[in-house]
Amino acid sequence: MDRPVLEVCDLSVSVGERPVLKGVSLTVRPGEVHVLLGPNGGGKTTLLMAVMGMPGYRVTDGRIFYFGEDVTALPADGRVRKGIALSFQHPPAVRGVTVGTLVGQIVKRRRSAGPSLEELSRPLGTDALLDRDLNVGLSGGEVKRSELLQLLALDPALALFDEPESGVDLDSIAVVGAGMRRLLDRDGAGSAKAALIVTHTGHILNEVPADHGHVLVRGEIVCRGAPDTLFADIRAHGYEGCLTCRRCLSTLAKSPTEPAARAAGGESVARQ
Amino acid sequence: MTREEVLRRAAVAREKPAAFGPDLDLAAFHVDQLARETAERAARERQMREAALGVGVDLAAGQRAGTFLQVDQSVIARRVGAGYDGRIDVLPTLEALEVPWVAERLWSIVAPDTDKYTAAAALHPTGGFCLRVRPGERLEEPVQACLLIAETALSQNIHNVVVVEEGATVHVITGCTVNRAVGGLHIGVSEYFVGKNASLTFTMIHRWAPGLHVRPRTTVVVGEGGTYVSNYLLLGEVASLQMYPLTLLRGRGARARFQAVLCGLGDSVVDIGSRVVHEGEGSASETISRAIGADRSKIWARGQLVARTNSCRARLECRGMLVSPAASIIAIPELEAHGVPQAELSHEAAISPIAEEEVAYLMARGLSREEALAAITRGFLNVDQLGLPPAIARSVDEVLAATPAGAL
């Protein structure tokens, strides 16, 4: 079996003095798309931020491995260079730094040959954004497309998406979805690229089908399974239902490298 | 003003302190160049050319409408570019005192008794240049001037006159810097005249040394439909720099735009402002300054907008960013309207930190912390908006790339 792209092992993370994640484990293998579900404040964004190595998200316990290498202490820029990239839900406005300048810089320092800034931008319809300051006065859809453009330029092996469809109209979701498929080579003949997607609505899964789902509630993963099934159960029982299931999950094997086995268990429990 | 009157008024003011900035003892500086040949020798030196290049003056470039270079008290180069004969005049000030278009304007809008620095420039003038762009001439290439100090403890007392005649357009790039000198004084009296429907863009880059004191004294008069654009960049450490140039928008519809980029480095004491008086009907101005306070620097960023006509509009924006716990920025915007209830003046002043969230975001795009700081700082300084020539833009980038990381 391929070495996992990402292994999150018993990860606990605090934001400030507040513990948010408590012993989270997750494994993403090459070519897999995972979706992370959960109520507001459950820790989904914190997990992505911690995997990206963003400051302010303090790992208090556990480890993060990227292709078997412990990257827990590596700063964000080091993780980017290794092949991890995050599309932010609410990226900060950076005055005076344009989208085009940043993406141009990313393209310039890319080690291997790849598409130009124009070739990346055109399909996303972001040409008009290139002269705009990063996230200054952009609409929700523009922010998402700008984020996606940056990720396409970075061409990561592991892409993290934090609510890629939030604040985006249906037409733009299709554009964002097409961009994500392009990033993950989903329209081609198979790819080793992997993704971890946080979504509230699940709309983006119509564009980018996920292989595995995880439910994160109050800082803990309480259920795993096939994304469609998880969504159906959550619609029927709400996240409180997941908490009920958690008692049953506690009897399941806790091997972070065996998500498929736990996925099967999660499905059966969630249906109860 | 007659020569005698200038000298008489200057003599009275020779001990008069300036309204702002640290007071200097002028006896600590000399105006007589100790070694005459120093300048000539320096002129041949590669370092001097590089120093000039660092402030945007390319002495080797052919594509300039005119070039003026003064090292210490000696004029090293003064030439009019190919194709510009008869369109512009470039003269060393000390050789042009009797030339009518110079004589009638010298000390006409800067008073010799303003303070001890203008007095020194009147009593002991040591050079400068006079530029005239003839009516209707729209110069394709810029005029460049470089004032360089090589000898330590020298007082370089410059007087410049720039006349842009009716309908003419010119971009003047002036670089002021040092080559080897570790201390000294630069006094620069400048009188600029922008004629009817004329346009003067003045880009000035200062890159001094830790022991240099700098006291520019500038007045600009803009006529009907005229435009004055000032880009000012302070890129290097300086012992002290104080200036508060005055722009008089006299003509109907006169316009001015000021953009200042101030990098406070080392132990620099910088007191810089811009004063704009709106006299002409429909006159308008915009003043934007960005200051970065690093190391132990102190920056006073002043701005004063004065309305003397009902139909004027003016805006002042002054932003500062401290990147060192030992640095200071004091922003002092002032608005004045005198009996003109329809005048529209506004200001916005802010001092804010570098947002760590922005640094982290750019690091999540692969930039190192130093690169992220430089990008944010550069963006804050608004450098891209200045439309600088490539050599100057590169110079700014070098300074910024080195500044915030070191300061933090």
Interface residues (C-beta under 8 A of the other chain):
Chain A: M52 G53 M54 P55 G56 P75 A76 D77 V80 R81 A85 L86 F88 P91 P92 A93 V94 R95 G96 V97 T98 T101 L102 Q105 I106 R109 D133 L134 Q150 L154
Chain B: A355 E356 E357 E358 A360 Y361 L362 M363 A364 R365 G366 L367 S368 R369 A375 I376 R378 G379 F380 L381 N382 D384
